[in-house]
Amino acid sequence: MTGRERWRRRDRPPWWPEGEQWPPRDGRRLRRRFVGRIAAFLVFASLWIVGLIATGGWLAGRASSADHAPFPFFFPLWPIAIVVLLFVVGSAFGGRQLRRLAEPVGDLIDALDRVAAGDHTARVRETGPREVRELAAAFNGMVRRLGDAEAQRRRLLADVTHELRTPLTVVQAQLEGIVDGVYPADAAHLEPLLDQTRVLSRLIDDLRTLSLAEAGALTLHRETTDLGALIEDAVLPFRAQASSAGTHLVLDLAPDLPELDVDAIRIQEVLTNLVGNALRFTPTGGRVTVRAAREGRGVAVEVADTGAGIPADALPHVFDRFWKSPGSRGSGLGLAIAKGLVAAHGGEIEASSRGPARGTTVRFTLPEETAQV
C-alpha cells in the first residue's frame, strides 16, 4: 500500500459508505476547469465588445469624413460582411455556451431548494459541459447519501424505541404491582427490576460507544500491549460457559505475535462480542476456535465456530445496527460495535459463512500503523 493510499484511507470519514471512492472527486481540478471556462468566456465577451466598439467608431469616422462619399457608398461591402459574420458566429457560440452552463446550474439551484425543504428524492440531469456534469453527479451522490442517512436515522430511532420499551415495560409492571400490593417488596421481586436496569444501562452504553465510533469521536487509550496475553484474558471468562455447554473452546495463537499499540479494553470488548456470539450459536459438541497470526506487518484475528452459520442473503447485514438473527436474545449491537472499534484502530472486519449449519468465521485485522514491530 502506497503512502497516498494510506493517507486516503485514514482521511476517509467513518460515515462515508464502504466501497465508494474517497475523496469522491478531485475538487481542485473541477474548480480550476470551471473557472478556466468562465474566464475564457469573459475574455471572449470582452474582445467581442471591444471589437464592436472599435469597429463602430471606425465606421462612424469614415462615414463622417468629408473626403469620402456618405456611408455605406464609400466603403466596400466585404469588410462589413466579415465583421457581421464574426459577430453573428461569436454571438451564437457565446450564447450556446452560456445556455449549456446556465440551464444545468438553474436546475441545480432548484434541486438545492428541494433538498433544503427535505426532499431527498431530488436529482438533476447530468448534462452540459464536463465540469457541470461532474458537479451534477457529485450532487446526486450527495443527495442519495443524505436520503440513506435519513432512512437510517428513522430506523435507528424506531429500533432504539423498541429495545427500550421491553425493559421499561417490565420495570413499570413490577413497580405497579408492588405499589398496588399485588407483589411484596422482597428480593424475589426487586432483583428482576435490578436486572432490567442493568439491561437498560448496557444498552445505553452500547449506543454511546457505537455513536462515538461512527462519528470518529471515540477516544482510544493506546498502550503497548501483548496481543497473545490480551486474547487469552478475553477468552478466559468463557471457559466455564463453554465447558458447561459441551463446546470446545480452542486457542490457536502464533508464537511470533507482535506487541501492538492499541486500546486493550476496546480490543478486548471486540473479542468478547465475537467469542460470546460464537458460543451462543454453537451446539453441544461443536467447536469455537480463536486464531491470531501475523499478516504482513500487522495482525489478523479470527473467531470461527461450527454453529448455525449465516444465510447468504443475511451475511451483508450482520454488522448493521440492531440486526439480529432469528431467535437471538441480544440487542443486535454487538457486531456493529465491534466494527466501529476495529475501524477506530485503522483495521477492517468481515464475516464469512459457508451456509446454514456450516459455521461462521469473523475476521478482523489491525494494520501496520498500529503494530510495534
C-alpha positions as CSV (number, residue, x, y, z in Angstrom):
1,M,0.0,0.0,0.0
2,T,1.4,3.4,-1.0
3,G,1.7,6.4,1.2
4,R,-1.0,8.2,-0.7
5,E,-3.4,5.2,-0.4
6,R,-2.8,5.1,3.4
7,W,-3.4,8.8,3.6
8,R,-6.7,8.5,1.8
9,R,-7.7,5.5,3.9
10,R,-7.0,7.3,7.2
11,D,-8.6,10.6,5.9
12,R,-11.9,9.0,4.9
13,P,-14.7,9.9,7.3
14,P,-16.2,7.0,9.3
15,W,-19.6,7.8,8.0
16,W,-18.6,7.5,4.3
17,P,-20.2,4.5,2.6
18,E,-18.0,1.4,2.3
19,G,-16.8,0.6,-1.2
20,E,-17.2,4.2,-2.5
21,Q,-14.3,6.3,-3.7
22,W,-12.8,8.7,-1.2
23,P,-12.3,11.5,-2.0
24,P,-15.3,11.3,-4.3
25,R,-14.0,13.8,-6.9
26,D,-10.9,15.9,-7.5
27,G,-12.5,19.2,-6.3
28,R,-9.5,21.4,-7.1
29,R,-9.3,20.1,-10.7
30,L,-13.0,20.6,-11.1
31,R,-12.8,24.2,-9.8
32,R,-9.8,25.0,-12.0
33,R,-11.5,23.8,-15.1
34,F,-14.8,25.5,-14.3
35,V,-13.0,28.9,-13.5
36,G,-11.0,28.5,-16.7
37,R,-14.1,28.1,-18.8
38,I,-15.7,31.1,-17.2
39,A,-12.5,33.1,-17.7
40,A,-12.4,32.1,-21.4
41,F,-16.0,33.2,-21.9
42,L,-15.3,36.6,-20.2
43,V,-12.2,37.1,-22.3
44,F,-14.2,36.3,-25.5
45,A,-17.0,38.6,-24.4
46,S,-14.6,41.4,-23.7
47,L,-12.9,41.1,-27.0
48,W,-16.3,41.0,-28.8
49,I,-17.4,44.2,-27.0
50,V,-14.1,45.9,-27.7
51,G,-14.1,44.9,-31.3
52,L,-17.7,46.0,-31.7
53,I,-16.9,49.5,-30.2
54,A,-13.7,49.9,-32.3
55,T,-15.4,48.8,-35.5
56,G,-18.4,51.1,-34.8
57,G,-16.1,54.0,-34.1
58,W,-14.0,53.4,-37.2
59,L,-17.1,53.1,-39.4
60,A,-18.6,56.3,-37.9
61,G,-15.3,58.1,-38.5
62,R,-15.2,57.0,-42.1
63,A,-18.8,58.0,-42.7
64,S,-18.3,61.5,-41.2
65,S,-15.1,62.2,-43.3
66,A,-15.6,65.0,-45.9
67,D,-13.2,63.3,-48.3
68,H,-15.5,60.3,-48.9
69,A,-19.0,59.7,-50.0
70,P,-21.6,59.1,-47.3
71,F,-21.8,55.7,-45.7
72,P,-22.1,53.0,-46.9
73,F,-21.2,54.0,-50.5
74,F,-17.6,54.9,-49.6
75,F,-16.9,51.5,-48.0
76,P,-16.6,48.1,-49.7
77,L,-19.2,45.6,-48.6
78,W,-16.9,42.6,-47.9
79,P,-15.2,44.0,-44.7
80,I,-18.7,44.8,-43.3
81,A,-19.8,41.3,-44.2
82,I,-16.8,39.7,-42.5
83,V,-17.4,41.8,-39.3
84,V,-21.1,41.0,-39.2
85,L,-20.4,37.3,-39.8
86,L,-17.8,37.2,-37.0
87,F,-20.3,38.9,-34.6
88,V,-23.1,36.5,-35.6
89,V,-20.9,33.4,-35.1
90,G,-19.4,34.7,-31.9
91,S,-22.8,35.6,-30.5
92,A,-24.2,32.2,-31.4
93,F,-21.2,30.4,-29.9
94,G,-21.2,32.5,-26.7
95,G,-25.0,32.1,-26.3
96,R,-24.8,28.4,-26.8
97,Q,-22.0,28.1,-24.2
98,L,-23.9,30.3,-21.8
99,R,-27.1,28.2,-22.2
100,R,-25.1,25.0,-21.7
101,L,-23.8,26.4,-18.5
102,A,-26.9,28.3,-17.2
103,E,-29.6,25.6,-17.7
104,P,-27.9,22.9,-15.6
105,V,-26.9,25.4,-13.0
106,G,-30.5,26.6,-12.8
107,D,-31.7,23.0,-12.4
108,L,-29.1,22.5,-9.7
109,I,-30.3,25.6,-7.8
110,D,-33.9,24.3,-8.0
111,A,-32.9,20.9,-6.7
112,L,-30.9,22.5,-3.8
113,D,-34.1,24.3,-2.8
114,R,-36.0,21.0,-2.8
115,V,-33.3,19.3,-0.7
116,A,-33.3,22.2,1.7
117,A,-37.1,21.6,2.1
118,G,-36.5,18.0,3.0
119,D,-37.0,16.3,-0.4
120,H,-34.2,13.7,-0.7
121,T,-35.5,12.4,-4.0
122,A,-34.4,15.5,-5.9
123,R,-32.0,14.7,-8.7
124,V,-30.5,16.8,-11.6
125,R,-29.8,15.7,-15.1
126,E,-26.1,15.2,-15.8
127,T,-25.9,17.4,-18.9
128,G,-23.8,20.3,-20.1
129,P,-20.0,20.8,-20.1
130,R,-18.0,18.1,-18.4
131,E,-17.4,20.1,-15.3
132,V,-21.1,20.7,-14.9
133,R,-21.8,17.0,-15.4
134,E,-19.3,16.1,-12.7
135,L,-20.9,18.7,-10.4
136,A,-24.3,17.2,-11.1
137,A,-23.1,13.7,-10.5
138,A,-21.5,14.8,-7.2
139,F,-24.8,16.5,-6.2
140,N,-26.8,13.4,-7.0
141,G,-24.4,11.2,-5.0
142,M,-24.6,13.6,-2.0
143,V,-28.4,13.7,-2.0
144,R,-28.6,9.9,-2.3
145,R,-26.3,9.6,0.8
146,L,-28.4,12.1,2.6
147,G,-31.5,10.1,1.9
148,D,-29.8,6.9,3.1
149,A,-28.7,8.7,6.2
150,E,-32.2,9.9,6.9
151,A,-33.6,6.5,6.4
152,Q,-31.0,5.0,8.8
153,R,-31.8,7.7,11.3
154,R,-35.5,6.8,11.2
155,R,-34.8,3.1,11.5
156,L,-32.4,3.7,14.4
157,L,-35.0,5.8,16.2
158,A,-37.6,3.0,15.8
159,D,-35.1,0.3,16.8
160,V,-34.0,2.2,19.9
161,T,-37.6,2.8,20.9
162,H,-38.4,-0.9,20.5
163,E,-35.3,-2.0,22.5
164,L,-36.0,0.4,25.4
165,R,-39.7,-0.4,25.5
166,T,-39.3,-4.0,26.7
167,P,-37.2,-3.5,29.9
168,L,-39.2,-0.3,30.7
169,T,-42.5,-2.2,30.4
170,V,-41.2,-5.0,32.8
171,V,-40.0,-2.4,35.3
172,Q,-43.2,-0.5,35.2
173,A,-45.4,-3.6,35.6
174,Q,-43.4,-4.8,38.5
175,L,-43.4,-1.5,40.3
176,E,-47.1,-1.0,39.8
177,G,-47.7,-4.5,41.2
178,I,-45.5,-3.7,44.3
179,V,-47.2,-0.3,44.8
180,D,-50.7,-1.8,44.5
181,G,-49.8,-4.6,46.9
182,V,-50.1,-7.3,44.3
183,Y,-46.4,-8.3,44.8
184,P,-44.4,-8.0,48.1
185,A,-41.4,-5.7,48.0
186,D,-39.0,-8.6,48.6
187,A,-35.8,-9.7,46.9
188,A,-37.6,-12.1,44.6
189,H,-39.5,-9.2,43.0
190,L,-36.9,-6.4,43.3
191,E,-34.0,-8.4,41.8
192,P,-35.7,-8.7,38.4
193,L,-36.1,-4.9,38.4
194,L,-32.4,-4.5,39.1
195,D,-31.6,-6.9,36.2
196,Q,-33.7,-4.8,33.8
197,T,-31.9,-1.6,34.9
198,R,-28.7,-3.3,34.0
199,V,-30.1,-4.2,30.6
200,L,-31.0,-0.5,30.1
201,S,-27.6,0.7,31.3
202,R,-25.8,-1.8,29.0
203,L,-28.0,-0.7,26.0
204,I,-27.3,3.0,26.6
205,D,-23.5,2.3,27.0
206,D,-23.6,0.3,23.7
207,L,-25.4,3.1,21.9
208,R,-23.0,5.7,23.1
209,T,-19.9,3.6,22.1
210,L,-21.5,3.0,18.7
211,S,-22.3,6.6,18.1
212,L,-18.9,7.8,19.1
213,A,-17.2,5.2,16.9
214,E,-19.3,6.0,13.8
215,A,-18.7,9.7,14.3
216,G,-15.0,9.2,14.6
217,A,-15.0,10.8,18.1
218,L,-14.1,7.7,20.1
219,T,-11.1,8.3,22.3
220,L,-8.7,5.4,22.3
221,H,-6.2,5.0,25.2
222,R,-3.4,3.3,23.4
223,E,-0.6,1.5,25.1
224,T,1.9,-1.2,24.0
225,T,0.1,-4.5,24.5
226,D,1.0,-8.2,24.3
227,L,-1.7,-9.4,21.9
228,G,-1.4,-13.0,22.8
229,A,-1.9,-12.3,26.5
230,L,-4.8,-10.0,25.6
231,I,-6.6,-12.7,23.7
232,E,-6.1,-15.2,26.5
233,D,-7.5,-12.8,29.0
234,A,-10.5,-12.2,26.8
235,V,-11.2,-15.9,26.3
236,L,-10.6,-17.0,29.9
237,P,-14.1,-15.9,31.2
238,F,-15.8,-18.1,28.6
239,R,-14.0,-21.3,29.6
240,A,-16.7,-22.2,32.2
241,Q,-19.6,-21.4,29.8
242,A,-18.1,-23.5,27.0
243,S,-17.4,-26.4,29.3
244,S,-21.0,-26.4,30.7
245,A,-22.4,-26.2,27.2
246,G,-20.2,-29.1,26.0
247,T,-18.4,-26.8,23.5
248,H,-14.7,-27.0,22.7
249,L,-13.1,-23.6,23.0
250,V,-9.7,-23.6,21.3
251,L,-6.9,-21.1,21.2
252,D,-4.5,-21.1,18.2
253,L,-2.1,-18.3,18.7
254,A,1.1,-17.9,16.5
255,P,4.2,-17.7,18.7
256,D,5.6,-14.6,16.9
257,L,2.7,-12.2,17.6
258,P,4.0,-8.7,17.9
259,E,3.1,-6.1,20.5
260,L,0.5,-3.7,19.4
261,D,-0.1,-0.1,20.3
262,V,-3.9,-0.4,20.9
263,D,-6.6,0.3,23.4
264,A,-6.6,-3.0,25.2
265,I,-10.0,-2.5,26.8
266,R,-11.6,-1.8,23.4
267,I,-9.9,-4.7,21.6
268,Q,-11.0,-7.0,24.5
269,E,-14.5,-5.8,24.0
270,V,-14.3,-6.8,20.4
271,L,-13.1,-10.3,21.3
272,T,-15.8,-10.6,24.0
273,N,-18.5,-9.8,21.5
274,L,-17.2,-12.3,18.9
275,V,-16.5,-15.2,21.2
276,G,-19.8,-14.7,23.0
277,N,-21.7,-14.8,19.7
278,A,-19.8,-17.9,18.5
279,L,-20.6,-19.8,21.7
280,R,-24.2,-18.7,21.7
281,F,-24.8,-20.2,18.2
282,T,-22.7,-23.3,18.5
283,P,-24.5,-26.5,19.6
284,T,-23.2,-29.1,22.1
285,G,-20.2,-30.9,20.8
286,G,-19.3,-28.0,18.5
287,R,-16.0,-26.1,18.4
288,V,-15.1,-22.4,18.7
289,T,-11.6,-21.6,17.6
290,V,-9.8,-18.3,18.2
291,R,-6.8,-17.8,15.9
292,A,-4.2,-15.0,15.7
293,A,-1.3,-14.7,13.4
294,R,0.9,-12.1,11.6
295,E,-0.3,-10.7,8.3
296,G,2.3,-8.7,6.6
297,R,3.5,-6.3,9.3
298,G,0.1,-6.4,11.0
299,V,-2.1,-9.0,12.8
300,A,-5.2,-11.0,11.7
301,V,-7.5,-12.4,14.4
302,E,-10.3,-15.0,13.6
303,V,-13.1,-16.4,15.6
304,A,-14.5,-19.4,13.9
305,D,-17.3,-21.7,15.0
306,T,-19.1,-24.8,13.8
307,G,-22.5,-23.4,14.7
308,A,-25.7,-22.5,12.8
309,G,-24.0,-20.3,10.2
310,I,-25.4,-17.3,8.4
311,P,-27.6,-17.4,5.2
312,A,-26.0,-15.8,2.2
313,D,-28.7,-13.1,1.9
314,A,-28.2,-12.1,5.6
315,L,-24.4,-12.0,5.5
316,P,-24.1,-8.4,4.2
317,H,-26.2,-7.2,7.1
318,V,-24.5,-8.8,10.1
319,F,-22.7,-5.5,11.0
320,D,-25.8,-3.4,10.7
321,R,-27.2,-1.8,13.9
322,F,-29.9,-3.8,15.6
323,W,-29.6,-6.6,13.0
324,K,-30.4,-9.9,14.7
325,S,-30.7,-13.5,13.5
326,P,-33.9,-15.3,14.3
327,G,-34.1,-16.4,17.9
328,S,-31.3,-14.1,19.0
329,R,-31.8,-12.6,22.5
330,G,-29.2,-9.8,22.1
331,S,-29.7,-6.2,21.3
332,G,-28.2,-6.5,17.8
333,L,-25.4,-4.0,18.6
334,G,-22.5,-6.3,19.3
335,L,-21.1,-6.7,15.8
336,A,-21.8,-3.1,14.9
337,I,-19.8,-2.0,17.9
338,A,-17.0,-4.5,17.0
339,K,-16.9,-3.0,13.5
340,G,-16.7,0.5,14.9
341,L,-13.9,-0.3,17.4
342,V,-11.8,-2.1,14.8
343,A,-12.3,0.8,12.4
344,A,-11.2,3.2,15.1
345,H,-7.9,1.3,15.3
346,G,-7.5,1.6,11.5
347,G,-8.4,-2.1,10.9
348,E,-11.1,-4.0,9.0
349,I,-13.5,-6.7,10.0
350,E,-15.5,-9.1,7.9
351,A,-17.8,-12.2,8.3
352,S,-18.0,-15.3,6.2
353,S,-20.1,-18.4,6.3
354,R,-20.5,-21.5,4.2
355,G,-24.2,-21.5,4.8
356,P,-26.7,-22.7,7.4
357,A,-25.4,-25.3,9.9
358,R,-21.8,-24.9,8.5
359,G,-20.4,-22.4,10.9
360,T,-19.3,-18.7,10.8
361,T,-15.9,-17.0,10.8
362,V,-15.4,-13.4,11.8
363,R,-12.0,-12.0,11.0
364,F,-10.5,-8.6,11.9
365,T,-7.2,-7.1,11.1
366,L,-5.0,-4.5,12.8
367,P,-2.9,-2.8,10.2
368,E,0.8,-2.0,10.2
369,E,0.2,1.6,11.5
370,T,-0.8,0.1,14.9
371,A,1.9,-2.6,15.1
372,Q,5.0,-2.1,17.1
373,V,7.5,-4.5,15.4
